[in-house]
């Protein structure tokens, strides 16, 4: 009897915790921010990119120098918005296919979320952290990786 009551209590706590941490509107807004980010870049839409990212965005990738020493290359919001304006969409993957993106939300709790963003046109994957600011979801951090890895 005690074990059954314990399981019911845990289930109730889990349902309440999940309901508090994630809503359907949050899920849709997070996915929209990520689509504004990745489609904005593809479509050279700097306004859409600027809408998606927080002004203090930090986007990073790990590189190695010729001696094998790792270092971070950093990009902020203004540089990313400018790169979006200047995007030439050169050397796209699958040029004959329409643009498709995949957004996988790993988790949402209160005002933070962790997401994987990928697409069929660029050889990279973004792992993003989003935050809810004044009711809007914004991308704050991005750690990304290219494939195949540049030499």
N, C-alpha and C positions, 0 to 999 in steps of 0.2 A: 504494500500500500504506500509506504514512504517513497519507494522508488518511482512509482507512477505519479505521485504528487510532485516529486522533484522534476521529472521530465516535463510535466505540464507547466510548471513554473519557469523552467528554462525556455520552453517554447514561447511563453507569453513575453518574457524579457526579450528574446530574440526578435519577435515581431514588433514590439514597441521600439526597440533600438533601431531596427531597420527602417521603420516608418519615420522615425525622427531624423535619420541620417540621409534618407534618399526619397525624393518625390519624383513623380512622373515629369513634372515641369522642370525640375533640376536636370534630370536625365536628358530631356529634349534640348534644354539650353546649353548643356555641356557639349552635346553632339553638334549643335549649331555653331558654337564657338570654334570647335575643332574643324568643322567644314569651312567656316569663314577663313580659317588659317590656311588649310591645304588647298581649297578651291580658289581662295583669294590669290595665293601664290601662282597657281596654274593659270588663272585668268588675268594675271597682272593687275589685280584690283587692290591697289594700295589702301583704299578706304576700308575695304572689307578686312584686310590684314590688320590695320590699325584698330578696328573694332574688336578683333579677336584677342589681341594681346594687351597685357597690362603695360603701362608706360615704363615700368622698371623690369621688364622681361629680361631674363638671361637665358640665352640659347648657347649650348656648349657641345663640342665634339672633342673626342680624344684622338690626337695624332701622335705619331712617332717621328723623330728626326732621323737623319741618316745613320746615327749611331745607336738607334733603338731607344732613345730616351723619350718617354711619354710627356706630352704637354697638352693643355687645354687651349682650344681656340674658342674665343667668346664672341658673341654677337648680341647686341642690345636691340631694343624695340625700334629705334630710329633707323638703324642699319638694316634690319629685317624689312621694314616698310620700304626703304629705298631699294633693296634687292628685289622686292616684289615689283616695283615700278620698272626696274631694269631687266626683269626676267625675259630671256629670249626663248625659253623652252627648247633649247638645243639638245640634241642627243636623247630624246625621250625614249623610254621603253614603250613598246606596243603602240607605235604611232598610228596604226590603223584602227585602234579600238578607242571608244569613248572613255573619257576620264571616269575613274571609279575610285572611291576612297573607302577605307575600312576604319571605323572608330570602335575600339574596344575599351570600355570603361572597366578598369580593375576595381575601383572602389570609390565611394562617395561617403563622406561623413561631415555633417554640418556644412561648413563653408569651404571644404577642400575636396579635390578629386584627383585621381591618378588615371591616365589614359594612354593608350597606344594608338598612334595615327600612322597609317600606311596608305599607299595608293599604287595604282598600276602604271604610272607614268615616270616616276622618279626612283632612282636606286637608293632610297634611304627610308629609314623608319624613325619616327619621333616618339619618345616617351615624354609625356607632358604632365605637369602639375598645374591644376587650375584652382583659382580661388574666387569666391563670390564677393564682389565689391559693390556695395550700394544696389544689391539685387541683380547684378549682372555677373555672369561667369566669364572670367578672363584667364588666358594662359599666362602663367607667371614664370615657369621654368620649363626648359626643353633640353633633354639630353638625347642626342641623335647619333645615328650610325649610318654609314654608307655601305653598300655592297655592289659589286665586289670592292674590297678595300683598296683605295689608291696606294700605289707604290711610292 
